[in-house]
Amino acid sequence: MPDHMTTAEVSELIRTPAETVRYWRHIGKGPRSFKVGRRVLYRRSDVDSWLEAQYAAGDQAGQ
């Protein structure tokens, strides 16, 4: 797995439309991202951390 992921790759990983991932980025809800020129990238470690936080938040909601 690459160290940096595109929006499409993140979307495929979490099985969510790319448009939703873009919207989350816009409102500050999704994984941390950065731009290289016009391209938006995500560090794999940031995506993994964000997914763990989502899991933990869902686990707390179920209690």
N, C-alpha and C positions, 0 to 999 in steps of 0.2 A: 504494500500500500504506500502511495506517495506521501511525502511530508506535508505537501500543500494540495488542497482540493479546490475544485471549482464549485460553483453553485450547483451545477448539474450533478456532480459527483456526490455532494452532500445530500442533495435531494434524493438521489438513488439509494444512498446508504440508509436514510431514515424513512424511505418509502413515502415521501411527501412531494407534491408538485413543486417544481422549481419556483413558480410564482409565489407560493406560500413562503418558501425560504427567503426569497427577495423581500417580501412584505415584512417578515420577522426582522430582517436586517434593518429595514426602513424604520420600524418602530422600536428597535433595540431589544427585541425579545430572543432572537436566534443566537447561534454561536458567534463568537468574536470573529471578525473578518478584517481584511485590509485590502487596499488597492495597490496594484502595480500597473501604473499607467491607467488604462480604462478597465482593466481586468480585476474582478473581485476574487480574492482567494481566502481560504480558511486553512489554518494550521490544523493538521490531524489531531494533535494533542488538545487543541481548543474545542474541536468538535466532540472528542471523546469526553472531555470534562463537562461540556454542556449536556451531553446525553446522560452522564451520571447524575448531574444536578436535576435533570428532568425526572429521572427514575426515582431519586430520593424525594423529590417534591410529590410525586404520585404516591409513593409509599406512605408519606406522612398524611396525605389526604384520605387514604384508606383506613387509617386508625381511628 
